[in-house]
Amino acid sequence: MRCKGYPMHEIDAEEAMRRSTALADQIRPLLSGHGPEVQGAALVQLVALHLVGHPAQARESVLAMHNDAVRSLIPVVEEELFGTAGHPGNTNVN
């Protein structure tokens, strides 16, 4: 993924996915057991840290790509955690 007007570091998509998955696997245990409010607040801080690593003019584009990626992963991770029925609290969600 690229944002307009901002070059990516030289890394191919496959390597980026491998590294990001390994890093996420290391972070998951740190979030476990803290509840959604604390986890969410920690992730907000990390996303902000990520965004300030980009020039101001690129941040909206980077944030939009981030949000799109998160939305696309929700069903995958939900099934991974809760099975095909999804989150036990889901009711009539389309």
C-alpha positions as semicolon CSV with decimal commas, in nm:
position;residue;x (nm);y (nm);z (nm)
1;M;0,000;0,000;0,000
2;R;0,118;0,350;-0,076
3;C;-0,014;0,687;0,026
4;K;-0,010;0,974;-0,218
5;G;0,312;1,171;-0,226
6;Y;0,498;0,955;0,023
7;P;0,742;0,680;-0,078
8;M;0,744;0,348;0,106
9;H;1,057;0,193;0,246
10;E;1,207;-0,064;0,015
11;I;1,032;-0,383;0,126
12;D;0,813;-0,612;-0,080
13;A;0,457;-0,692;0,024
14;E;0,532;-1,052;0,118
15;E;0,818;-0,953;0,349
16;A;0,612;-0,673;0,502
17;M;0,329;-0,918;0,575
18;R;0,569;-1,171;0,726
19;R;0,728;-0,910;0,953
20;S;0,399;-0,749;1,053
21;T;0,243;-1,085;1,140
22;A;0,544;-1,177;1,355
23;L;0,528;-0,841;1,533
24;A;0,152;-0,869;1,590
25;D;0,204;-1,218;1,733
26;Q;0,454;-1,071;1,982
27;I;0,217;-0,789;2,081
28;R;-0,099;-1,002;2,126
29;P;0,005;-1,150;2,463
30;L;0,073;-0,801;2,596
31;L;-0,286;-0,698;2,522
32;S;-0,445;-1,018;2,649
33;G;-0,646;-0,987;2,968
34;H;-0,664;-0,607;2,973
35;G;-1,019;-0,572;2,840
36;P;-1,136;-0,384;2,532
37;E;-1,115;-0,034;2,682
38;V;-0,750;-0,063;2,781
39;Q;-0,657;-0,252;2,464
40;G;-0,830;0,012;2,251
41;A;-0,658;0,299;2,430
42;A;-0,318;0,132;2,389
43;L;-0,381;0,075;2,019
44;V;-0,489;0,438;1,973
45;Q;-0,155;0,547;2,118
46;L;0,034;0,310;1,887
47;V;-0,158;0,423;1,578
48;A;-0,084;0,786;1,668
49;L;0,282;0,695;1,704
50;H;0,269;0,532;1,362
51;L;0,099;0,834;1,205
52;V;0,348;1,089;1,335
53;G;0,618;0,886;1,165
54;H;0,472;1,016;0,836
55;P;0,479;1,374;0,709
56;A;0,170;1,574;0,805
57;Q;0,048;1,589;0,446
58;A;0,043;1,207;0,424
59;R;-0,130;1,128;0,754
60;E;-0,492;1,141;0,635
61;S;-0,409;0,902;0,351
62;V;-0,217;0,669;0,583
63;L;-0,502;0,673;0,837
64;A;-0,758;0,596;0,566
65;M;-0,551;0,299;0,446
66;H;-0,512;0,183;0,805
67;N;-0,887;0,200;0,868
68;D;-0,961;0,011;0,544
69;A;-0,714;-0,261;0,642
70;V;-0,864;-0,290;0,991
71;R;-1,217;-0,321;0,850
72;S;-1,107;-0,594;0,609
73;L;-0,946;-0,795;0,891
74;I;-1,240;-0,782;1,134
75;P;-1,428;-1,083;0,991
76;V;-1,107;-1,286;0,960
77;V;-0,995;-1,223;1,319
78;E;-1,349;-1,258;1,455
79;E;-1,379;-1,605;1,304
80;E;-1,032;-1,693;1,431
81;L;-1,128;-1,596;1,788
82;F;-1,496;-1,697;1,802
83;G;-1,555;-1,942;1,517
84;T;-1,805;-1,908;1,235
85;A;-2,083;-1,786;1,468
86;G;-1,878;-1,476;1,544
87;H;-1,871;-1,273;1,864
88;P;-2,123;-1,408;2,118
89;G;-2,274;-1,061;2,156
90;N;-2,352;-1,022;1,784
91;T;-2,722;-0,989;1,709
92;N;-2,859;-0,926;1,360
93;V;-2,538;-0,768;1,236
94;N;-2,508;-0,729;0,860
